[in-house]
Amino acid sequence: MIRNALTIDVEDYFQVSAFDPYISRNDWDSIPCRVERNIDRILSLLEKKGINATFFTLGWIAKRYPSMVRRIVENGHELASHGCDHNRVTELGSNEFYKDIADSKKILEDISGFPVIGYRAPSFSINKQNYWALSLLEEAGYLYSSSIYPVRHDHYGIPDAPALLFIPTQESYSKYPLRQ
């Protein structure tokens, strides 16, 4: 039996990678956020339908809206990490990436009071060139990643990746020849 999953990325519109050329990260603090109002609407809709979801949340957002983060977990949803500042893994070295995932995990756990075991890379930016990120996620205490997207896209995706749950090991890399 396949169980459906609902996931939500908790970020604001100006933080998506597509806007990187147009909106400087230095300007983020001066841009009005819509995220809290929108997440509250989503939480209300999910409550009415009795649906739970996983909320992949940026550390940047969590620090600014801690009560929203607490509302997510108080409503029975899973809180997971989306990194601190929506930096693509493809733009980070291993040390920067580890700091990002460790910091975001700590921020989310400190605010929510719950363990954070899941991670989704911004823009699904784990690919065959940076598989090293998966072992760092494990080292940082994450139990799963929702970062590999089995599609062909100009900015992300591994088209030959399995569409269902798999454990990325050296053996699975051989079994599924992942190509860009």
C-alpha positions as a Markdown table, in Angstrom:
| # | Residue | x | y | z |
|---|---|---|---|---|
| 1 | Met | 0.0 | 0.0 | 0.0 |
| 2 | Ile | 1.4 | 3.4 | -1.0 |
| 3 | Arg | 0.8 | 6.1 | 1.5 |
| 4 | Asn | 0.6 | 9.7 | 0.2 |
| 5 | Ala | 2.6 | 12.4 | 1.8 |
| 6 | Leu | 2.0 | 16.1 | 1.9 |
| 7 | Thr | 5.0 | 18.4 | 2.3 |
| 8 | Ile | 5.3 | 22.2 | 2.5 |
| 9 | Asp | 8.3 | 24.3 | 2.1 |
| 10 | Val | 8.2 | 27.1 | 4.7 |
| 11 | Glu | 9.9 | 30.0 | 2.9 |
| 12 | Asp | 8.8 | 33.3 | 1.6 |
| 13 | Tyr | 8.3 | 34.2 | -2.0 |
| 14 | Phe | 11.5 | 36.3 | -2.3 |
| 15 | Gln | 13.7 | 33.5 | -1.0 |
| 16 | Val | 13.3 | 31.1 | -3.9 |
| 17 | Ser | 16.4 | 30.4 | -5.9 |
| 18 | Ala | 14.8 | 31.8 | -9.1 |
| 19 | Phe | 14.8 | 35.3 | -7.5 |
| 20 | Asp | 18.5 | 35.2 | -6.6 |
| 21 | Pro | 19.5 | 37.4 | -9.5 |
| 22 | Tyr | 16.9 | 40.0 | -8.6 |
| 23 | Ile | 16.6 | 40.1 | -4.8 |
| 24 | Ser | 19.8 | 40.3 | -2.7 |
| 25 | Arg | 19.9 | 38.2 | 0.5 |
| 26 | Asn | 21.0 | 41.5 | 2.2 |
| 27 | Asp | 17.6 | 42.9 | 1.4 |
| 28 | Trp | 15.5 | 40.0 | 2.9 |
| 29 | Asp | 15.1 | 41.8 | 6.3 |
| 30 | Ser | 13.5 | 44.8 | 4.6 |
| 31 | Ile | 11.0 | 42.9 | 2.5 |
| 32 | Pro | 7.5 | 42.3 | 4.1 |
| 33 | Cys | 6.9 | 38.6 | 4.7 |
| 34 | Arg | 3.8 | 36.8 | 3.8 |
| 35 | Val | 4.8 | 33.4 | 5.2 |
| 36 | Glu | 3.2 | 33.6 | 8.6 |
| 37 | Arg | -0.3 | 34.5 | 7.3 |
| 38 | Asn | 0.0 | 31.9 | 4.6 |
| 39 | Ile | 1.2 | 29.1 | 6.9 |
| 40 | Asp | -1.7 | 30.0 | 9.3 |
| 41 | Arg | -4.1 | 29.6 | 6.4 |
| 42 | Ile | -2.6 | 26.2 | 5.5 |
| 43 | Leu | -2.7 | 25.0 | 9.1 |
| 44 | Ser | -6.4 | 25.9 | 9.3 |
| 45 | Leu | -7.2 | 24.1 | 6.1 |
| 46 | Leu | -5.2 | 21.0 | 7.2 |
| 47 | Glu | -7.0 | 21.0 | 10.6 |
| 48 | Lys | -10.4 | 21.2 | 8.9 |
| 49 | Lys | -9.6 | 18.1 | 6.8 |
| 50 | Gly | -7.7 | 16.2 | 9.6 |
| 51 | Ile | -4.5 | 16.1 | 7.5 |
| 52 | Asn | -1.0 | 16.2 | 8.8 |
| 53 | Ala | 2.0 | 17.3 | 6.8 |
| 54 | Thr | 5.8 | 17.8 | 7.0 |
| 55 | Phe | 6.8 | 21.4 | 7.0 |
| 56 | Phe | 10.4 | 21.9 | 5.6 |
| 57 | Thr | 11.3 | 25.1 | 7.3 |
| 58 | Leu | 14.1 | 27.6 | 6.8 |
| 59 | Gly | 16.1 | 28.6 | 9.9 |
| 60 | Trp | 15.9 | 32.2 | 8.7 |
| 61 | Ile | 12.1 | 32.0 | 8.9 |
| 62 | Ala | 12.0 | 30.1 | 12.2 |
| 63 | Lys | 14.2 | 32.7 | 13.9 |
| 64 | Arg | 11.8 | 35.5 | 12.8 |
| 65 | Tyr | 8.5 | 33.6 | 13.4 |
| 66 | Pro | 9.1 | 31.2 | 16.4 |
| 67 | Ser | 5.5 | 31.2 | 17.4 |
| 68 | Met | 4.5 | 30.1 | 13.9 |
| 69 | Val | 7.0 | 27.2 | 14.2 |
| 70 | Arg | 5.5 | 26.2 | 17.5 |
| 71 | Arg | 2.0 | 26.3 | 16.0 |
| 72 | Ile | 3.1 | 23.9 | 13.3 |
| 73 | Val | 4.2 | 21.3 | 15.8 |
| 74 | Glu | 1.3 | 22.0 | 18.2 |
| 75 | Asn | -1.0 | 21.1 | 15.4 |
| 76 | Gly | 0.6 | 17.7 | 15.1 |
| 77 | His | 2.7 | 18.3 | 12.0 |
| 78 | Glu | 6.3 | 17.3 | 11.5 |
| 79 | Leu | 8.9 | 20.0 | 11.5 |
| 80 | Ala | 11.8 | 19.4 | 9.2 |
| 81 | Ser | 14.8 | 21.5 | 8.0 |
| 82 | His | 15.1 | 23.3 | 4.7 |
| 83 | Gly | 18.5 | 24.8 | 5.7 |
| 84 | Cys | 19.1 | 28.2 | 7.1 |
| 85 | Asp | 19.1 | 30.6 | 4.2 |
| 86 | His | 17.9 | 28.7 | 1.2 |
| 87 | Asn | 21.4 | 28.1 | -0.1 |
| 88 | Arg | 21.6 | 25.4 | -2.8 |
| 89 | Val | 23.9 | 22.6 | -1.9 |
| 90 | Thr | 25.5 | 23.0 | -5.3 |
| 91 | Glu | 26.8 | 26.4 | -4.1 |
| 92 | Leu | 28.3 | 25.2 | -0.8 |
| 93 | Gly | 31.4 | 23.3 | 0.1 |
| 94 | Ser | 31.1 | 20.5 | 2.5 |
| 95 | Asn | 32.1 | 22.6 | 5.6 |
| 96 | Glu | 29.6 | 25.3 | 4.7 |
| 97 | Phe | 26.9 | 22.7 | 4.1 |
| 98 | Tyr | 27.5 | 21.0 | 7.4 |
| 99 | Lys | 27.3 | 24.3 | 9.3 |
| 100 | Asp | 24.1 | 25.2 | 7.5 |
| 101 | Ile | 22.4 | 21.8 | 8.3 |
| 102 | Ala | 23.6 | 21.7 | 11.9 |
| 103 | Asp | 22.6 | 25.3 | 12.5 |
| 104 | Ser | 19.2 | 24.9 | 11.0 |
| 105 | Lys | 18.5 | 21.7 | 13.0 |
| 106 | Lys | 19.5 | 23.4 | 16.2 |
| 107 | Ile | 17.4 | 26.5 | 15.5 |
| 108 | Leu | 14.3 | 24.4 | 14.8 |
| 109 | Glu | 14.8 | 22.0 | 17.7 |
| 110 | Asp | 15.4 | 24.9 | 20.2 |
| 111 | Ile | 12.2 | 26.7 | 19.1 |
| 112 | Ser | 9.9 | 23.7 | 18.7 |
| 113 | Gly | 11.2 | 21.4 | 21.5 |
| 114 | Phe | 11.0 | 18.5 | 19.2 |
| 115 | Pro | 13.8 | 16.5 | 17.3 |
| 116 | Val | 14.2 | 17.4 | 13.7 |
| 117 | Ile | 15.0 | 14.3 | 11.6 |
| 118 | Gly | 14.1 | 15.3 | 8.1 |
| 119 | Tyr | 15.8 | 17.6 | 5.6 |
| 120 | Arg | 15.0 | 18.9 | 2.1 |
| 121 | Ala | 17.7 | 20.7 | 0.1 |
| 122 | Pro | 16.7 | 24.1 | -1.3 |
| 123 | Ser | 15.8 | 23.6 | -4.9 |
| 124 | Phe | 16.3 | 19.9 | -4.6 |
| 125 | Ser | 20.0 | 20.7 | -5.0 |
| 126 | Ile | 21.5 | 17.3 | -4.1 |
| 127 | Asn | 22.7 | 15.6 | -7.3 |
| 128 | Lys | 25.3 | 13.2 | -8.4 |
| 129 | Gln | 28.1 | 15.8 | -8.0 |
| 130 | Asn | 27.4 | 16.3 | -4.3 |
| 131 | Tyr | 26.4 | 12.9 | -2.9 |
| 132 | Trp | 28.8 | 13.7 | -0.1 |
| 133 | Ala | 26.0 | 15.8 | 1.3 |
| 134 | Leu | 24.0 | 12.7 | 2.2 |
| 135 | Ser | 26.7 | 11.4 | 4.6 |
| 136 | Leu | 26.9 | 14.8 | 6.2 |
| 137 | Leu | 23.2 | 14.8 | 6.8 |
| 138 | Glu | 23.5 | 11.5 | 8.6 |
| 139 | Glu | 26.5 | 12.8 | 10.6 |
| 140 | Ala | 24.4 | 15.8 | 11.7 |
| 141 | Gly | 21.6 | 13.5 | 13.0 |
| 142 | Tyr | 19.1 | 13.6 | 10.2 |
| 143 | Leu | 17.3 | 10.3 | 9.5 |
| 144 | Tyr | 16.0 | 11.1 | 6.0 |
| 145 | Ser | 16.3 | 13.5 | 3.1 |
| 146 | Ser | 13.6 | 14.6 | 0.7 |
| 147 | Ser | 16.2 | 16.3 | -1.5 |
| 148 | Ile | 16.5 | 14.1 | -4.6 |
| 149 | Tyr | 13.8 | 14.8 | -7.2 |
| 150 | Pro | 13.4 | 12.2 | -10.0 |
| 151 | Val | 12.8 | 14.7 | -12.8 |
| 152 | Arg | 14.6 | 16.5 | -15.5 |
| 153 | His | 14.7 | 20.2 | -14.8 |
| 154 | Asp | 17.2 | 23.0 | -15.7 |
| 155 | His | 18.1 | 23.7 | -12.1 |
| 156 | Tyr | 17.6 | 20.4 | -10.3 |
| 157 | Gly | 16.6 | 16.8 | -10.5 |
| 158 | Ile | 18.1 | 13.4 | -11.1 |
| 159 | Pro | 15.8 | 11.9 | -13.8 |
| 160 | Asp | 16.9 | 8.3 | -13.2 |
| 161 | Ala | 16.5 | 8.3 | -9.4 |
| 162 | Pro | 13.8 | 6.0 | -8.0 |
| 163 | Ala | 10.5 | 7.7 | -7.5 |
| 164 | Leu | 9.8 | 5.7 | -4.3 |
| 165 | Leu | 11.7 | 5.5 | -1.0 |
| 166 | Phe | 15.3 | 4.2 | -1.4 |
| 167 | Ile | 18.4 | 4.2 | 0.7 |
| 168 | Pro | 21.2 | 5.9 | -1.2 |
| 169 | Thr | 24.2 | 3.6 | -0.7 |
| 170 | Gln | 27.1 | 2.8 | -3.0 |
| 171 | Glu | 25.1 | -0.3 | -4.1 |
| 172 | Ser | 22.0 | 1.8 | -5.0 |
| 173 | Tyr | 24.2 | 4.2 | -7.0 |
| 174 | Ser | 25.3 | 1.2 | -9.0 |
| 175 | Lys | 21.7 | -0.1 | -9.3 |
| 176 | Tyr | 20.3 | 3.3 | -10.4 |
| 177 | Pro | 22.8 | 4.9 | -12.7 |
| 178 | Leu | 21.9 | 8.5 | -11.9 |
| 179 | Arg | 22.5 | 10.9 | -14.7 |
| 180 | Gln | 21.9 | 14.6 | -15.0 |
